[in-house]
């Protein structure tokens, strides 16, 4: 029964931690969100039956997917018409796709390269799983966890309109690491050359075994999250195909296009997908076919579960386009619907006002099932949030995840960087942008820890989270030298790649903002967005925008934060202030004090910084140091002693990994602070010892 | 004893904090409230005891953290583990005097208390070895089996967090019940050692088990009553546990307040011992009965026996 106390205590803690008050609400005059009834979907006439395996199409190309007209926002050069059937019992997909592809590179090609991502979990020697082992996050998959994607037919239409079967000519390649056991990239020789601006039509039939959750894909129970699921073309660039293997620490890259996807599955399932549902028709075999259409997107993901609660709201704004937000919510999170909608609406407003409008008019928000591992992920016009049953009101994690994943519609969805090679350009930019929204809108935001297997949160009302925590400074500090962003992301050390892609970038962007000011930074970001939306920028494209907007290249800064893994650490090496005794002082002459400040560059990276010395009479002396030398010495003679010295007092250089050594005072309160905290810790230790002694 | 063992470690941590803060202005915010920025920086560089300096030191999180640590089977930091070993040994020493005092229901004076502590110390250490082996087996084999194997298998296909959590609570209940049972056996073994002057730890453990088995209703009812009081204490602490606070006099005020909670927790432990001793005496002995003569410090029970035989 002594133990019973523990469980009742758990309940008490849970109630206290969860907080019963509603989350902070947006001011109504600034954010207009109206509930919507469920969207009417056009009904298709019932079909007598559907084939269990979609057969190769003999139809002529659909007019919906015609390669781009000049007026379209994106090049629309990789268009997919997909027909897929889910067997929820067998955990399989059977699909057929027709790809209409146009060569928008300046180089001809005589092959096609496909991503077959689900083969990453086909065997334990895939590059993805090898890298997981390196990262130390590998758990041997159980027998039912494996997945596979097998192409059973691949043919292309030739100039005369006839189909040529190339199934037997396909082979797997491993362009990144030569891993012969990796089957995530398939190449097919065409036997002819596709010149720049020429088009090609290909048809692929495949079957897939759906994995248990891996990399935010798979099933658990009746919840399916289907991402990276179809044979998808790589991106043809001037230097050839850019088709990387699936790596543990990186995501995806593909061309824009139009997607027409028909998903057939048992009628009980509620479906969410990229694009908009255009038509829904029941079939005689108890299934329903959902037809989705998405334009100017570069991927397509979908989810299905019979348990979703479907809710909709409309975002409205005086100058931004209205957006219909559809939320597919887990029943156990019903009370948190408003947290999702509020965070999504603030994201639309702020990203829209700061960077550029969200152009699609609709978005699907998926609240993932527990243990689905699909949480916190972005796909075009659809993203997955993440919350817990016990989600304290003052701990804005659900809002942070929602804002971040929705924010990827800008930095990934629209400005479509190559995530294999420059993941920092979407993850870092978006972490930075998320932190700004969180700082602007979601307060109070507190630190929480989770106890009892991670199920019971406890909110620390004493510890507010600041912009720096949202920028993830702490993770950067621990892994500052892990990799230089200049290298291709898939070559980063898998265990620490995220700290470079997300954290370091967000922190240096925040530093850049503090250097140039938010108005300039906002112009940089909006210019970059407008210029590169629906395209694939590279790092130099961003640096060029910075140069253009600021009028300077920030070359040194980018050398340090992008091209190197050097750390920044400036600190006060010496700080003394003593009365001058040069033998000329008389009892009647006023005392004078010599203050010596030695500022040192402990890190290898350099940055111009200010050094401010404050004297006992309140006088402040500010020195600007270029930060290049190993140290600088300032000497002052004043009628009063100095009080404090601060290096980078405005904290422009957020990348400084040790800010504690940036200041020095002659009247430190260190003893008071250490006494207070050691007494707190002592009480914690007493509690721990009493708890153990309880059972003795 | 609690303060005596925790204070040196607290001084070590204080030294680490002092070293890291130096004469930095960061100390100002750390003294006046929470300087989370500095705290994270400290944690990033911390080793040893410093790694245990987390937000769990604040308010009711102290209690949640300690209970969660036990139920989740987290191994304590090495330095803390040593302190814990000494602490448990200290309790083994004091328990003899405490039970003896409660069994006699009269003042045994300081010398009587410590004499009894000395008399029963090695018997309790032997009992501690027996119980320690059981706890070791529970935490090294049973806990991982329950939470890393059974729990995973039970919840692997569940997609509803509430259900998964309920399974975890169920396993906590099972594991907690086993801990409770061992705890009960230990408590009544110690009581039988003192009241019946038993020498054999194994024999006392078996006898404790017989008492618990034959009077399960009474034993559990008493345990439940004590638990309700214990719960009430924790509930009050959850409401009033102080946060970070500032430095200066208020810091001492909050510390004294926290120590009151520690004292109440100690009183709760005494309450368990006293009531269980009374229950045992009411069933298998009689009130104020203790088999052994009042030990006289510094003589051990053996010396006392020799003296008695000489007199005879």
Interface residues (C-beta under 8 A of the other chain):
Chain A: X1 X2 X3 X4 X5 X6 X7 X8 X9 X10 X12 X13 X16 X220 X221 X222 X223 X330 X332 X369 X370 X371 X372 X388 X389 X447 X449 X451 X452 X453 X455 X456 X458 X460 X461 X462 X463 X464 X465 X466 X468 X469 X473 X474 X477 X478 X575 X644 X646 X658 X659 X660 X661 X662 X663 X664 X665 X666 X668 X669 X670 X671 X672 X673 X674 X675 X676 X677 X678 X679 X680 X681 X682 X683 X684 X685 X686 X687 X688 X689 X690 X691 X692 X693 X694 X695 X696
Chain B: X2 X3 X5 X6 X7 X9 X10 X11 X13 X14 X15 X17 X18 X20 X21 X22 X23 X24 X25 X26 X27 X28 X30 X31 X33 X34 X36 X37 X38 X40 X41 X42 X44 X52 X53 X54 X55 X56 X57 X58 X59 X60 X61 X62 X63 X64 X65 X66 X67 X68 X69 X70 X71 X72 X76 X80 X83 X84 X87 X88 X91 X92 X128 X131 X135 X147 X155 X156 X157 X158 X159 X160 X161 X162 X164 X165 X168 X169 X172 X173 X176 X177 X179 X180 X182 X183 X186 X220 X223 X224 X226 X227 X228 X230 X231 X234 X235 X238 X243 X244 X245 X246 X247 X248 X251 X255 X258 X259 X261 X262 X265 X266 X269 X272
